[in-house]
């Protein structure tokens, strides 16, 4: 399984285009995958958009950090949750 970990902080305008492009590429390689988005205490609608996507895509997981811990901590939280070997 391929695991994609994406740190998110106030990325509202980028979330849907990124999700659409990423899932198109991942579907084309025809291997199992998961996408783990780690919301690093966004103050915009980033988490809401991700939460809506989770309802329709079982391969997407969302982790919400309670405070802004930074990109490294967000990546670490995502890696801890990842099921894939890559």
CNS distance restraints for C-alpha pairs under 8 A (distance, minus, plus):
assign (resid   1 and name CA) (resid  31 and name CA) 6.95 0.50 0.50
assign (resid   1 and name CA) (resid  32 and name CA) 4.96 0.50 0.50
assign (resid   1 and name CA) (resid  33 and name CA) 5.19 0.50 0.50
assign (resid   1 and name CA) (resid  34 and name CA) 7.52 0.50 0.50
assign (resid   1 and name CA) (resid  83 and name CA) 7.29 0.50 0.50
assign (resid   1 and name CA) (resid  84 and name CA) 4.51 0.50 0.50
assign (resid   1 and name CA) (resid  85 and name CA) 6.33 0.50 0.50
assign (resid   1 and name CA) (resid  86 and name CA) 7.11 0.50 0.50
assign (resid   2 and name CA) (resid  31 and name CA) 7.54 0.50 0.50
assign (resid   2 and name CA) (resid  32 and name CA) 6.34 0.50 0.50
assign (resid   2 and name CA) (resid  33 and name CA) 4.49 0.50 0.50
assign (resid   2 and name CA) (resid  34 and name CA) 6.39 0.50 0.50
assign (resid   2 and name CA) (resid  84 and name CA) 5.07 0.50 0.50
assign (resid   2 and name CA) (resid  85 and name CA) 6.57 0.50 0.50
assign (resid   2 and name CA) (resid  86 and name CA) 5.27 0.50 0.50
assign (resid   3 and name CA) (resid  33 and name CA) 5.70 0.50 0.50
assign (resid   3 and name CA) (resid  34 and name CA) 4.98 0.50 0.50
assign (resid   3 and name CA) (resid  35 and name CA) 5.97 0.50 0.50
assign (resid   3 and name CA) (resid  36 and name CA) 7.28 0.50 0.50
assign (resid   3 and name CA) (resid  82 and name CA) 5.99 0.50 0.50
assign (resid   3 and name CA) (resid  83 and name CA) 6.78 0.50 0.50
assign (resid   3 and name CA) (resid  84 and name CA) 5.01 0.50 0.50
assign (resid   3 and name CA) (resid  85 and name CA) 7.29 0.50 0.50
assign (resid   3 and name CA) (resid  86 and name CA) 5.97 0.50 0.50
assign (resid   4 and name CA) (resid  33 and name CA) 7.64 0.50 0.50
assign (resid   4 and name CA) (resid  34 and name CA) 6.24 0.50 0.50
assign (resid   4 and name CA) (resid  35 and name CA) 4.76 0.50 0.50
assign (resid   4 and name CA) (resid  36 and name CA) 5.98 0.50 0.50
assign (resid   5 and name CA) (resid  35 and name CA) 6.09 0.50 0.50
assign (resid   5 and name CA) (resid  36 and name CA) 4.75 0.50 0.50
assign (resid   5 and name CA) (resid  37 and name CA) 5.93 0.50 0.50
assign (resid   5 and name CA) (resid  38 and name CA) 7.41 0.50 0.50
assign (resid   5 and name CA) (resid  75 and name CA) 6.62 0.50 0.50
assign (resid   5 and name CA) (resid  78 and name CA) 5.64 0.50 0.50
assign (resid   5 and name CA) (resid  79 and name CA) 6.88 0.50 0.50
assign (resid   5 and name CA) (resid  82 and name CA) 7.80 0.50 0.50
assign (resid   6 and name CA) (resid  35 and name CA) 7.62 0.50 0.50
assign (resid   6 and name CA) (resid  36 and name CA) 6.18 0.50 0.50
assign (resid   6 and name CA) (resid  37 and name CA) 4.79 0.50 0.50
assign (resid   6 and name CA) (resid  38 and name CA) 6.11 0.50 0.50
assign (resid   6 and name CA) (resid  75 and name CA) 7.06 0.50 0.50
assign (resid   6 and name CA) (resid  78 and name CA) 7.62 0.50 0.50
assign (resid   7 and name CA) (resid  37 and name CA) 5.97 0.50 0.50
assign (resid   7 and name CA) (resid  38 and name CA) 4.84 0.50 0.50
assign (resid   7 and name CA) (resid  39 and name CA) 6.28 0.50 0.50
assign (resid   7 and name CA) (resid  40 and name CA) 6.92 0.50 0.50
assign (resid   7 and name CA) (resid  71 and name CA) 6.16 0.50 0.50
assign (resid   7 and name CA) (resid  74 and name CA) 5.54 0.50 0.50
assign (resid   7 and name CA) (resid  75 and name CA) 5.99 0.50 0.50
assign (resid   7 and name CA) (resid  78 and name CA) 7.97 0.50 0.50
assign (resid   8 and name CA) (resid  37 and name CA) 6.63 0.50 0.50
assign (resid   8 and name CA) (resid  38 and name CA) 5.67 0.50 0.50
assign (resid   8 and name CA) (resid  39 and name CA) 4.67 0.50 0.50
assign (resid   8 and name CA) (resid  40 and name CA) 5.82 0.50 0.50
assign (resid   8 and name CA) (resid  42 and name CA) 7.39 0.50 0.50
assign (resid   8 and name CA) (resid  46 and name CA) 7.59 0.50 0.50
assign (resid   9 and name CA) (resid  39 and name CA) 5.95 0.50 0.50
assign (resid   9 and name CA) (resid  40 and name CA) 5.24 0.50 0.50
assign (resid   9 and name CA) (resid  41 and name CA) 6.60 0.50 0.50
assign (resid   9 and name CA) (resid  42 and name CA) 4.84 0.50 0.50
assign (resid   9 and name CA) (resid  43 and name CA) 7.96 0.50 0.50
assign (resid   9 and name CA) (resid  46 and name CA) 7.47 0.50 0.50
assign (resid  10 and name CA) (resid  42 and name CA) 4.80 0.50 0.50
assign (resid  10 and name CA) (resid  43 and name CA) 6.22 0.50 0.50
assign (resid  10 and name CA) (resid  44 and name CA) 5.51 0.50 0.50
assign (resid  10 and name CA) (resid  45 and name CA) 7.55 0.50 0.50
assign (resid  10 and name CA) (resid  46 and name CA) 5.99 0.50 0.50
assign (resid  11 and name CA) (resid  15 and name CA) 6.14 0.50 0.50
assign (resid  11 and name CA) (resid  42 and name CA) 7.93 0.50 0.50
assign (resid  11 and name CA) (resid  44 and name CA) 7.75 0.50 0.50
assign (resid  11 and name CA) (resid  46 and name CA) 5.87 0.50 0.50
assign (resid  12 and name CA) (resid  44 and name CA) 6.52 0.50 0.50
assign (resid  12 and name CA) (resid  45 and name CA) 5.79 0.50 0.50
assign (resid  12 and name CA) (resid  46 and name CA) 4.56 0.50 0.50
assign (resid  12 and name CA) (resid  49 and name CA) 7.48 0.50 0.50
assign (resid  13 and name CA) (resid  17 and name CA) 7.94 0.50 0.50
assign (resid  14 and name CA) (resid  18 and name CA) 5.95 0.50 0.50
assign (resid  15 and name CA) (resid  19 and name CA) 6.00 0.50 0.50
assign (resid  15 and name CA) (resid  46 and name CA) 7.14 0.50 0.50
assign (resid  15 and name CA) (resid  49 and name CA) 7.44 0.50 0.50
assign (resid  15 and name CA) (resid  50 and name CA) 7.62 0.50 0.50
assign (resid  16 and name CA) (resid  20 and name CA) 6.05 0.50 0.50
assign (resid  16 and name CA) (resid  49 and name CA) 7.85 0.50 0.50
assign (resid  17 and name CA) (resid  21 and name CA) 6.16 0.50 0.50
assign (resid  18 and name CA) (resid  22 and name CA) 5.85 0.50 0.50
assign (resid  19 and name CA) (resid  23 and name CA) 5.93 0.50 0.50
assign (resid  20 and name CA) (resid  24 and name CA) 6.18 0.50 0.50
assign (resid  21 and name CA) (resid  25 and name CA) 6.35 0.50 0.50
assign (resid  22 and name CA) (resid  26 and name CA) 6.12 0.50 0.50
assign (resid  23 and name CA) (resid  27 and name CA) 5.87 0.50 0.50
assign (resid  24 and name CA) (resid  28 and name CA) 6.31 0.50 0.50
assign (resid  25 and name CA) (resid  29 and name CA) 6.69 0.50 0.50
assign (resid  26 and name CA) (resid  30 and name CA) 6.89 0.50 0.50
assign (resid  26 and name CA) (resid  31 and name CA) 7.48 0.50 0.50
assign (resid  26 and name CA) (resid  33 and name CA) 7.29 0.50 0.50
assign (resid  27 and name CA) (resid  31 and name CA) 7.49 0.50 0.50
assign (resid  33 and name CA) (resid  59 and name CA) 6.87 0.50 0.50
assign (resid  33 and name CA) (resid  84 and name CA) 7.55 0.50 0.50
assign (resid  34 and name CA) (resid  59 and name CA) 4.75 0.50 0.50
assign (resid  34 and name CA) (resid  60 and name CA) 5.89 0.50 0.50
assign (resid  34 and name CA) (resid  61 and name CA) 7.51 0.50 0.50
assign (resid  34 and name CA) (resid  82 and name CA) 7.92 0.50 0.50
assign (resid  34 and name CA) (resid  83 and name CA) 8.00 0.50 0.50
assign (resid  34 and name CA) (resid  84 and name CA) 7.78 0.50 0.50
assign (resid  35 and name CA) (resid  59 and name CA) 6.16 0.50 0.50
assign (resid  35 and name CA) (resid  60 and name CA) 4.77 0.50 0.50
assign (resid  35 and name CA) (resid  61 and name CA) 6.19 0.50 0.50
assign (resid  36 and name CA) (resid  60 and name CA) 5.91 0.50 0.50
assign (resid  36 and name CA) (resid  61 and name CA) 4.76 0.50 0.50
assign (resid  36 and name CA) (resid  62 and name CA) 5.76 0.50 0.50
assign (resid  36 and name CA) (resid  63 and name CA) 7.40 0.50 0.50
assign (resid  36 and name CA) (resid  78 and name CA) 6.13 0.50 0.50
assign (resid  36 and name CA) (resid  81 and name CA) 7.90 0.50 0.50
assign (resid  36 and name CA) (resid  82 and name CA) 7.29 0.50 0.50
assign (resid  37 and name CA) (resid  50 and name CA) 7.77 0.50 0.50
assign (resid  37 and name CA) (resid  60 and name CA) 7.51 0.50 0.50
assign (resid  37 and name CA) (resid  61 and name CA) 6.26 0.50 0.50
assign (resid  37 and name CA) (resid  62 and name CA) 4.86 0.50 0.50
assign (resid  37 and name CA) (resid  63 and name CA) 6.29 0.50 0.50
assign (resid  37 and name CA) (resid  78 and name CA) 7.24 0.50 0.50
assign (resid  38 and name CA) (resid  62 and name CA) 5.80 0.50 0.50
assign (resid  38 and name CA) (resid  63 and name CA) 4.68 0.50 0.50
assign (resid  38 and name CA) (resid  64 and name CA) 5.90 0.50 0.50
assign (resid  38 and name CA) (resid  65 and name CA) 7.25 0.50 0.50
assign (resid  38 and name CA) (resid  74 and name CA) 5.78 0.50 0.50
assign (resid  38 and name CA) (resid  75 and name CA) 7.35 0.50 0.50
assign (resid  38 and name CA) (resid  77 and name CA) 7.36 0.50 0.50
assign (resid  38 and name CA) (resid  78 and name CA) 6.25 0.50 0.50
assign (resid  39 and name CA) (resid  46 and name CA) 7.47 0.50 0.50
assign (resid  39 and name CA) (resid  47 and name CA) 6.35 0.50 0.50
assign (resid  39 and name CA) (resid  62 and name CA) 7.21 0.50 0.50
assign (resid  39 and name CA) (resid  63 and name CA) 6.05 0.50 0.50
assign (resid  39 and name CA) (resid  64 and name CA) 4.75 0.50 0.50
assign (resid  39 and name CA) (resid  65 and name CA) 6.05 0.50 0.50
assign (resid  39 and name CA) (resid  74 and name CA) 7.46 0.50 0.50
assign (resid  40 and name CA) (resid  64 and name CA) 6.38 0.50 0.50
assign (resid  40 and name CA) (resid  65 and name CA) 5.14 0.50 0.50
assign (resid  40 and name CA) (resid  66 and name CA) 7.43 0.50 0.50
assign (resid  40 and name CA) (resid  67 and name CA) 6.63 0.50 0.50
assign (resid  40 and name CA) (resid  68 and name CA) 5.08 0.50 0.50
assign (resid  40 and name CA) (resid  69 and name CA) 6.59 0.50 0.50
assign (resid  40 and name CA) (resid  70 and name CA) 6.86 0.50 0.50
assign (resid  40 and name CA) (resid  71 and name CA) 7.70 0.50 0.50
assign (resid  40 and name CA) (resid  74 and name CA) 6.28 0.50 0.50
assign (resid  41 and name CA) (resid  64 and name CA) 6.73 0.50 0.50
assign (resid  41 and name CA) (resid  65 and name CA) 5.56 0.50 0.50
assign (resid  41 and name CA) (resid  66 and name CA) 5.79 0.50 0.50
assign (resid  41 and name CA) (resid  67 and name CA) 5.15 0.50 0.50
assign (resid  41 and name CA) (resid  68 and name CA) 5.02 0.50 0.50
assign (resid  42 and name CA) (resid  46 and name CA) 6.39 0.50 0.50
assign (resid  42 and name CA) (resid  47 and name CA) 6.99 0.50 0.50
assign (resid  42 and name CA) (resid  68 and name CA) 7.69 0.50 0.50
assign (resid  45 and name CA) (resid  49 and name CA) 6.29 0.50 0.50
assign (resid  46 and name CA) (resid  50 and name CA) 6.32 0.50 0.50
assign (resid  47 and name CA) (resid  51 and name CA) 6.00 0.50 0.50
assign (resid  47 and name CA) (resid  64 and name CA) 7.54 0.50 0.50
assign (resid  48 and name CA) (resid  52 and name CA) 6.26 0.50 0.50
assign (resid  49 and name CA) (resid  53 and name CA) 6.37 0.50 0.50
assign (resid  50 and name CA) (resid  54 and name CA) 6.25 0.50 0.50
assign (resid  50 and name CA) (resid  62 and name CA) 6.85 0.50 0.50
assign (resid  51 and name CA) (resid  55 and name CA) 6.76 0.50 0.50
assign (resid  51 and name CA) (resid  62 and name CA) 7.17 0.50 0.50
assign (resid  52 and name CA) (resid  56 and name CA) 7.32 0.50 0.50
assign (resid  53 and name CA) (resid  57 and name CA) 6.15 0.50 0.50
assign (resid  53 and name CA) (resid  60 and name CA) 7.56 0.50 0.50
assign (resid  54 and name CA) (resid  58 and name CA) 6.35 0.50 0.50
assign (resid  54 and name CA) (resid  59 and name CA) 7.94 0.50 0.50
assign (resid  54 and name CA) (resid  60 and name CA) 5.63 0.50 0.50
assign (resid  54 and name CA) (resid  61 and name CA) 6.60 0.50 0.50
assign (resid  54 and name CA) (resid  62 and name CA) 7.44 0.50 0.50
assign (resid  63 and name CA) (resid  77 and name CA) 7.90 0.50 0.50
assign (resid  63 and name CA) (resid  78 and name CA) 7.48 0.50 0.50
assign (resid  65 and name CA) (resid  69 and name CA) 7.70 0.50 0.50
assign (resid  65 and name CA) (resid  74 and name CA) 7.71 0.50 0.50
assign (resid  69 and name CA) (resid  73 and name CA) 5.81 0.50 0.50
assign (resid  69 and name CA) (resid  74 and name CA) 6.98 0.50 0.50
assign (resid  70 and name CA) (resid  74 and name CA) 6.27 0.50 0.50
assign (resid  71 and name CA) (resid  75 and name CA) 6.10 0.50 0.50
assign (resid  72 and name CA) (resid  76 and name CA) 6.13 0.50 0.50
assign (resid  73 and name CA) (resid  77 and name CA) 6.16 0.50 0.50
assign (resid  74 and name CA) (resid  78 and name CA) 6.31 0.50 0.50
assign (resid  75 and name CA) (resid  79 and name CA) 6.11 0.50 0.50
assign (resid  76 and name CA) (resid  80 and name CA) 6.16 0.50 0.50
assign (resid  77 and name CA) (resid  81 and name CA) 6.53 0.50 0.50
assign (resid  78 and name CA) (resid  82 and name CA) 6.16 0.50 0.50
